[in-house]
Amino acid sequence: MHLIPSFMVVRQLALGDVLLATPIVRQLFQDHGGQCAIDVLTMKPEIFDNSPYVRRVYTPQTFSEAKGPYTRVINLDLAYENMPHAHVVDAYAMTSHGAADKIESKRLDLFSSEADRQQAARLQTQDIGGDFVVIHMRKDTWPSRNLPDATWKKILDILLESTEFKILQVGSPHEIAFDYHPRLLNRLGAYSVQVLREMIAGARCYVGVDSGTLHIAACTDTPIIAMFSSAHHRLREPLERPPQARFIPIQPQVDCYGCQEHYPPPITGVICHRGDPYSPPCKDAFDVDNIRQSLIDLGLAMALPQ
């Protein structure tokens, strides 16, 4: 009896970090011509819904049911945290395959079902009813990525002034949304990750910060405008998307941009040494007019008259 090789891939948190592991899972499958069994252990199991590469997804609560022993366990927890100068996918690749170039494609996977696609199409037609952009105004655990509400409002004002698009505000229910204009649509907590992928795929562009939602956007061909702070964009940028899928990184006006890679590994958080640890100066140092210029560069807005 011929036994096919089996693998357990571990990446527990966070949503974006788990999404960034999907090229590794795909490559393992391709390495064996599909003749293998791949299980995943994660706290974000929804990332692997509909995946053709994964046999079963376990959480820490269901891990006792895992069908081991495995030919190999690939633990990606703390992989990029221990390689602060590498792109996340490359750090994962060095852990799983010994070299970054062993991964044939570094584009991220997120698989939508036909029902997901139909739901998104219905929402775009009936709920939105016109061209739209998607924005994620993150409010979570990394202080350097939590831009002030006032900054987000300025960005929304630019989107409202510079375009005629509706603005779909997405994220978790505890994050930020505004309602001061009829084109601002609050859809916090409204979509599964797969439906959100399809909604972003139908948008004219995506605007956000370094977050899990950014990496959902990376699974589409939609142009991305993204603000980065403690993590340099070259360590997080979407890889191997087509040319029309523009990626425009915006960095804060500080000389310590990307400080994260200069801390001793493993880097699981950043305590700013140039100000209030919980209110680092980088989050207040974005020139939001860069958003307007980015929209102009994407052909989505006209330059203001001189």
Order of alpha helices (4+ residues) and beta strands (2+ residues): beta-alpha-alpha-beta-beta-beta-alpha-alpha-beta-alpha-beta-beta-alpha-beta-alpha-beta-beta-alpha
